[in-house]
Amino acid sequence: MNQPIITLSFPAPSLSLGKFLIPRLPAVLHPHNVAQFSPLHRNFPLLSSINHRKPTLRIVAAASSSLTMDSSDSTEIAHDHSPFLKIYKDGRIERIAGIEIVPPSLDSKTGVESKDVVISPETGVSARLYIPKTTKESQKKLPLLVYFHGGGFCIETAFSPQYHNYLNSFVAEANVVAVSVEYRRAPEHPVPIAYDDSWAALKWVASHTDGKGPDEWLKNHADFESVFFAGDSAGANIAHHMGLRVGLEGLAGVKLDGIVLVHPYFWGKEPIGGEDTDAEKRRKVEALWRFTCPATSGVDDPYINPGTDPKLASLGCKRVLICIAEKDMLKDRGWYYRNTR
């Protein structure tokens, strides 16, 4: 294939590569947050603005119909996916990790400024935008990074402290404009809804080419001839699929220069490389995937195993950077992805 792939494996806390800074994103557990929804109602009123009081969990739809609800015992667990989340038989969702959020700000350390925008009031899809301090000193258009957060499709948010700090550092170091996408999460919104939301966000971004679109930051500072997609874990999975969709459908006015996949969330039925062969561990990985994507055909579904996708060669960019974590059980999939390109 003619697309160059760079694969990096690193144990260090951060990696600096040219203009890009890729810090490790450690899993941080936060105080429990419990929300309840009725399985009888598919839709809830959506927020027209973004609320940054913490801790907060916004539920905008009932969980997938594949979840069995029972009001007989409010403490009995129907699905336990610790340390991420639990589903109780009465319908409550308890997100254990990735629930803390912070507001946008002018970062005192980097000078990076951020703000939040609602992309779709109908679905609640939104984003946090970042611009470096250099935009106040120059009218030069800067490369645009579209970032998709990780969290197994079911936890974390674009507004969490670790992603907020990460993007502040990234934008300052790389001197880019960034859009961090807030997509809807499973199980309330099962995969492929995260892909649909992310594509809607990209189309919103693309609406700003030629000085159009509603956001002044993007119109004034973003170079749509130099666009990159990036994400970690589930976000890397999304970045891959968005790159593939650009190759298949195009994104008017946008030139995708490359994608960055940080310990991508890919899997498959048969173990590869040094991948763990423990049947119970593999069962848990598969169970979590089926939980987030109930309609899946399994872990060889192209959604999670790009090696089975006949459209893989249609990726819409020439450059891919893959970063894999030394002790991540998914690392061999990153190497395998490199070898399939």
Secondary structure, 3 states (H helix, E strand, C coil): CCCCEEEEEECCCEEEECCEEEECCCCCEEEEEEECCCCCCCECCCCCCCCCCCCCCCCCECCCCCCCCCCCCCCCEEEEECCCEEEECCCCEEEEECCCCCCCCECCCCCCEEEEEEEECCCCEEEEEEECHHHHCCCCCEEEEEEECCCCCCCCCCCCHHHHHHHHHHHHHHCCEEEEEECCCCCCCCCCHHHHHHHHHHHHHHCCHHHCCCCHHHHHHEEEEEEEEEEECHHHHHHHHHHHHHHHHCCCCCCEEEEEEECCCCCCCCCCCCCCCCHHHHHHHHHHHHHHCCCCCCCCCCCCCHHHCCCHHHCCCCEEEEEEECCCCCHHHHHHHHHHC
